Amino acid sequence: MTTTIHSASLPPIDVKTFWQTLAERVSGMTIVTAHGDDGPAGLLGLSAARVTANPPTILVSVDQKTTALGAILSRRHFAVNYLPAGAEAVADAFSGKAGISGADRFIEGQWDTLVTGAPVFKKALGSFDCVVDDVIQRGDISIVIGIAVASRVDSSRPPLVFFRGAIRSDLGG
């Protein structure tokens, strides 16, 4: 096991090492969505996380080149959708692997809304509907912080996860 300590006087680890280390973490497959001026938009949001439960606050990291960022900022809302096993086609559509973009990504699966108008995946294990509270710029990423104003849960299926660079519905091998 390697331990790296970083301070202002020490150089950071390289990007390749950063991604290799993150690949050892299991992440729930998360789709972040918004409905902007040009229609629905979304991205695979593997960096979605809770900030605090009181008030219920979620953050998502969004690359500034991602077109979904404009939709999130223009309407000041987003939804976080945790995908179930069996939703690999939805994950592929939002990851870019399927070669589709923009509103075409929403052809996969069934979608509706809760409160803000952000698209919510009907078969999600859980969805948070959020209003944007703050945006922090860090490097080429916008950290978007939102207050959850609605949610929905369906725990009837196992999760779809991302582990060691692959989408999985189980953690074997």
C-alpha positions in Angstrom: 0.0 0.0 0.0 1.3 3.5 -0.9 0.4 6.6 1.0 0.8 10.0 -0.5 0.7 13.2 1.5 0.1 16.4 -0.4 0.7 19.9 0.8 1.4 23.2 -1.0 5.1 22.3 -1.0 4.7 18.8 -2.4 3.9 18.0 -6.1 0.6 16.1 -6.7 0.5 12.6 -8.0 0.3 12.2 -11.8 -3.1 11.9 -13.5 -2.6 8.3 -14.5 -1.9 7.3 -10.9 -4.9 9.3 -9.8 -7.3 7.4 -12.1 -5.8 4.0 -11.3 -6.3 4.6 -7.6 -9.9 5.8 -8.1 -10.6 2.7 -10.2 -10.3 0.6 -7.0 -13.3 2.3 -5.6 -16.8 1.0 -6.3 -19.1 3.8 -7.6 -22.8 3.6 -8.1 -23.7 4.3 -11.7 -25.2 7.8 -11.5 -26.9 9.8 -14.2 -27.0 13.6 -13.6 -29.7 15.4 -15.6 -31.2 18.8 -16.2 -33.7 20.4 -18.6 -32.1 23.4 -20.1 -33.1 26.0 -22.7 -32.3 23.5 -25.5 -34.1 20.6 -23.9 -33.0 17.7 -21.7 -29.3 17.1 -21.1 -27.3 14.7 -18.9 -24.0 13.1 -18.1 -22.6 10.0 -16.4 -22.0 11.4 -12.9 -19.6 9.1 -11.1 -18.6 12.0 -8.8 -22.0 12.6 -7.3 -21.9 12.6 -3.5 -23.7 13.8 -0.4 -22.5 16.9 1.4 -24.8 16.9 4.4 -28.2 15.6 5.4 -29.4 18.8 7.1 -30.1 20.5 4.9 -30.1 17.6 2.4 -27.3 18.6 0.1 -25.8 16.8 -2.9 -22.8 17.7 -5.0 -21.9 16.7 -8.6 -18.6 17.4 -10.4 -19.2 18.4 -14.0 -16.5 18.9 -16.6 -16.8 22.4 -18.0 -16.7 21.0 -21.6 -19.9 19.0 -20.9 -23.0 20.5 -22.6 -25.1 19.4 -19.6 -23.4 22.0 -17.5 -25.1 24.8 -19.4 -28.5 23.2 -18.8 -27.8 22.8 -15.1 -26.7 26.5 -14.7 -29.4 28.0 -16.9 -32.3 26.5 -15.0 -30.5 26.2 -11.7 -31.6 22.5 -11.2 -30.4 19.0 -11.6 -31.4 15.4 -10.7 -29.2 12.6 -9.6 -30.4 9.1 -10.7 -28.9 5.9 -9.2 -29.1 3.2 -11.9 -30.3 -0.4 -11.2 -28.8 -3.5 -12.7 -30.2 -3.9 -16.1 -29.8 -0.3 -17.1 -26.5 -0.7 -18.9 -27.9 0.8 -22.1 -28.8 4.0 -20.2 -25.3 4.1 -18.7 -23.8 3.7 -22.1 -26.0 6.4 -23.6 -24.8 8.9 -21.0 -21.2 7.9 -21.0 -20.7 8.6 -24.7 -20.0 4.9 -25.5 -23.1 4.7 -27.6 -22.1 7.7 -29.8 -25.1 9.7 -29.0 -25.4 13.1 -27.3 -27.8 15.8 -26.1 -31.5 14.9 -25.9 -31.0 11.7 -27.9 -29.5 10.2 -24.8 -33.0 10.1 -23.3 -34.3 7.7 -25.9 -33.0 4.9 -23.6 -35.3 4.2 -20.7 -38.4 6.0 -19.4 -38.2 9.5 -17.9 -40.4 11.8 -15.9 -39.9 14.7 -13.5 -40.5 15.3 -9.8 -40.5 19.0 -8.8 -37.9 21.1 -10.7 -38.4 19.8 -14.2 -35.0 17.9 -14.3 -35.5 14.5 -16.0 -35.7 11.6 -13.6 -35.2 8.0 -14.7 -38.4 6.1 -13.8 -36.6 2.9 -12.9 -33.8 4.5 -10.8 -33.1 2.9 -7.4 -33.1 6.4 -6.0 -33.4 9.9 -7.4 -32.7 13.3 -5.9 -34.2 16.4 -7.5 -32.1 19.4 -6.6 -32.0 23.2 -6.9 -28.5 24.7 -7.4 -27.2 26.3 -4.2 -23.6 27.0 -5.2 -21.0 26.4 -7.9 -17.3 26.1 -7.2 -14.7 26.2 -10.0 -11.8 23.9 -9.5 -9.5 23.3 -12.5 -11.6 22.2 -15.5 -14.5 21.1 -13.2 -17.5 22.8 -11.9 -18.5 21.5 -8.5 -22.3 22.0 -8.4 -23.9 21.9 -5.0 -27.6 21.4 -4.8 -30.3 21.2 -2.1 -32.6 18.2 -2.6 -36.2 19.3 -2.9 -37.7 16.0 -3.8 -36.7 12.3 -4.0 -37.9 8.9 -5.0 -36.7 5.5 -3.9 -37.2 2.0 -5.4 -35.0 -0.5 -3.7 -36.5 -3.6 -5.4 -33.4 -4.2 -7.6 -29.6 -4.5 -7.1 -27.4 -1.5 -8.2 -25.4 -1.0 -11.4 -21.9 -0.1 -10.4 -18.6 1.1 -11.9 -15.5 -0.8 -10.8 -12.0 -1.1 -12.3 -13.1 0.7 -15.4 -16.1 -1.5 -16.2 -19.9 -1.2 -15.7 -21.1 -4.2 -13.6 -24.2 -5.5 -12.0 -22.1 -7.7 -9.7 -18.6 -7.4 -8.2 -17.2 -10.8 -9.2 -13.8 -10.9 -11.0 
